[in-house]
Amino acid sequence: MIKWASKVKYVLFVFGILLLTLGISFTIQSDLGTSPFDALLVGLSNNVGLTVGSWEILIAFLLIGCNSILKRQKPEILGLLTAFITGIGIDMWLFLLKNVITPELWVSKVIYFGIGLVVIGLGTAIYLQTNFAPIPVDRLTLIIQELTRTNLFFSRTIIYLVFLIMALIFHGPIGIGTLLTVCLGGLLLNFFMAITEKLLDRILSNSTPASNYDTDKKHSMMK
């Protein structure tokens, strides 16, 4: 029988992914530019073919190999499941929002982008705190943080700069929003990680007997 705490984590994991993909869709629809990684996905979709979500899955496959080399361990195949859910989520939200969010005024574009950027940070933090198969690009963020012994802001910014160059090559939607994502994306993630860690601990401690929760937490910290 699956423990209640595990069930709660799975729910939070899916909820976090849905928030993340909703935020991504908001930034894409804002027409101000997206994060470098998402700009690469859109650029590949527009110039090569396939959907944005499909490229999410394909690039995830490559990043899993890269992460495996950096960590010198077996590939985290479970990360493909996360990427698959994320890819479907992006395509789903883009389909639902394409006729709903069509900002024409500069102010409305800024509002939609701002909402998207905040939701991306919150969604990413929530699903990362569940410690269940991060999206390969987010796993790469954590790996770089560990290898460089810095914070999420530094590692996230490095990754953004690399994908920015690739997005420019494939003519992705680069704009003022991209610059804001590079500058603020890591800070927002770092901010929400601290908040969601406390929130997740509170939720799990309230939904699980104290002894079981303390034991689970000790096991998680030992991994």
N, C-alpha and C positions, 0 to 999 in steps of 0.2 A: 504493500500500500504506500503510495507516495505521500510524504509528509505534507502537512498543510502549508508549511513555510515554503516548500518547493513549488506548490501550486500558486502561491501568492507571487513568487519570483517569476514564474512563467507568465502570469497575467501582466505584471509590471514590465516584463521584457517585451511582450507584444505591444503593450500600450506605448512604451518608449519608442519602438520602431515606427508605429503609426504617427506619433507626434513628429518624429524626425523626418519622415517622408512627406508629411503635410507641410512642414517648414520648408523643405527643399522645393516643393511645388509652388509655394508662395513666392520664393525668391525667383524661380524661373519665370513665373507669370508676371512678376513686377517689371520685368524688362529693364532692370537697372544693372544686370550682371549677377552672376551666381558665384558660389565658391569655386575656386580653381578646379577642384575635382568634378563638381557637377557641371561646370562649364566644359570640361573635357568630354563628359558623357553626352551633353547636348550637341557639342561640335561633331563628335563621332556619329551621332544619330542623324544629324542634318546632312553630313557630307559623305558618310559611308553607307548608312542604312540602319535598320533595326530600331527598336525603341530605346528611350533613355534607360529604362529599367533593364533591358537586355544587356546593354553595355555595362551596367552596374555589376551584373552577374559575371560577365566575361572578364572584366578587369579584376574582379575579386579573385577569380581563379589564379590569375597571374600574381597577385599580391600574396596569396596564401603560400605560393612557392618562395617568394621573396622573404616573407616572414619566417618561413621554415629555415632558410639559410642563415638569417641573422640570429635566430635563437638556437640554431644547431639542434633542432629537434624535428620530430615527424610533423608533416603538414597538418594543420587544424582543419580537417575536412568539414567539421561541423560549421565552420565559418561560412561555407557555401550556403548552408541552410539559411543563415541570417541574411546573407547577400540576396538569396532568392526571395525571401520575404520582403526585403527592402526594395528590390527591383519591382516586384508586383505592386508594392505600396506606392512607389513613385508613379508608375504608369496609371494606377487607379486614381490617385489624387489629381494627376494632370488631366485625365479624362473627365473627372467630375468638375474640375475648376476652370477648364478652358473657356467655357461660355459664361462663367460666373464672375471670374476675376479678369477683367480686361481694362486695366487702368490706363487712362489717356492723359490725365493731368499729372504733373510732376509731383505734387503733394501726395496724391493717392498712390503713386508708385513707391514713394519713400515709405509711406505707412505700411503697404503690403510687404515691402522688403524688410522693414524693421520687425514686423510681426514674424516673418519667416525666420529671420536670423535668431531671434530669441527662442522660438519654438524648436529650432534645430539644436541649439545648445541644451535646452531642457530635455528634449527627447533623447539626445545622445547620452546625457548624464544619467537619465533614468535607466536606460537599457544596459549601460556599462556597469552600473552598480549591481545589477543582478548577477554579474560574473558568469554569464552564459553566452558563449560563442560570439564575441564582438565581430562586427563587420571588419573584414581584413584591413581596410584603410584605418580604422580606429585601433585595431590591434597593432598596426605599424606605429601609430602615434604612441601607444603605451610602451612598445619595444624601444623606440628611440628615446623616450623619456627615461627608461631604465638604463639604457646603454650610456646615455650622456649624463645621467644623474642630475637632470634638470626638472622643470615643471612641464605641465601640459601645454602652457602657452608657447614655450620655446619649441617643443617637438611638433606641435600642431602647425606653427608658423613655417617651420622648415618644409614640412610636407606640402603645405599650401603653395610655397614658392616653386617647388618642383613641378607640381601639377599645373601651376600657372603657365609655365613655359610650354608644357605639352598642350594646354588648352589654346594657347596662341597659335601653335602650329596647325591645329585642326579648326581654327577659326570659331572657337566657342564663344558664347555670350559674355565677353569681358567688358566690364564697365566700372562705374564708381562703386557699385555694390560689391564687386570682386575685391577691390581695395579695402572696403570696410570689413569684409569677411576675413581677409588676411590679418587685419589689424585687431579686430574685435572677436573673431571666432574662438581663438584660444583662450582669451580672457573670460568670455562667457561660459565656455566649457569648464574652465577651472573654477569659476564662481558657482555654477550649478552642481558640480561634483561634490563640493563641500556641503551644500544644502541637501541634496538628494541622499547623501550618505547618512546624515542624521535622520532624515525622513524614513528611509528604508529600514534603519535600525529600529525606529519607533513602531513602524507598521508590523514588522516581523515579531518584535517583542510583545506586541499586543495580541497578535493572532496565533502565537505559539507559546506553549508552556515554557517558563523561564529556563528550566534545566535543559530542555531539548534545544532551545534557541542558543543558549550559551555553548552547548556542545557543538552545534552546527557551525557557529561562528569561529570556534577554535580550530575546527577541521579546515574551514575555508582559509584561515590565516596561515595554516601550515602547508598549503598547497604551493 
